[in-house]
Amino acid sequence: MLVGNALRALDGMHTSMVEAWAANAVDVCDRAGLTPAVPALQDVDTFIRCGNERLAGLVPEEQEHVV
């Protein structure tokens, strides 16, 4: 599953973001098991969007204390 989604991840993310995506999925698997890790591996598009928002500084949860 990791390899199948890694090709799509490589198309949409920088190598460091792909590493973070894979590490996140492994972390979820270690903490909660394989069942919750499957969506983390499959939802590459959300990880790409969130990563791009983070790079652009558009992460509202981190800025809400300022408002």
N, C-alpha and C positions, 0 to 999 in steps of 0.2 A: 504494500500500500504506500509506503514511504517513497519507493522508487517511482511508482506510477504517477504520483502527484509531484514529485521533485522536478520532472521535466516541465510541467506547467509552472511550477514555482520559479524555476530558472528563467523562464520566458518573461515573467512579470516582475522579478525582483533582482536586486543586486545580490551578489554572493553572500555578503554578510547578513542580509535579510533572510536568505534561504537557510543559512545556518541557525538563525534565531528561530525560524519557523520549525525546523526539525528539532531543535533543543526544547522548544515549547511543547511539542507533541510528546517527546520522550519524558519530559517533566510531568505532564498530565498523566501519562501512563504509569510512571513511578508512584505518583501521589494517589491516583484514583483508579487505576486499572486500565485495561485495554478498551473496554466499552466507551468510556468518556474520551479516550485518546483518539478513537476513530474519527469523530467529527473534527477534532483539531487537525488531523492529517488531511481530511477531505476539503475543509473550508479554506483553501488557498486564497480565494478571492477576497475574503474578509481580512485575512492576514495582510494581503497586499494593500488593501484600502487603509487599514489601520496603520500599517507601516509608513505609507505615503503621508497620511495625516500627521503622524508623529514627526516625520522629516520636515514637514511644512510648518510644524508648530500649531496644528489645529486639533489639539486634544482637549476638548471642553472640560472633562473631568479634572484635569490637572490645573485648569485656570479658574474654576468656579469660585474659589476662595477670594479671587481678586475682584470679582463683580460685586 
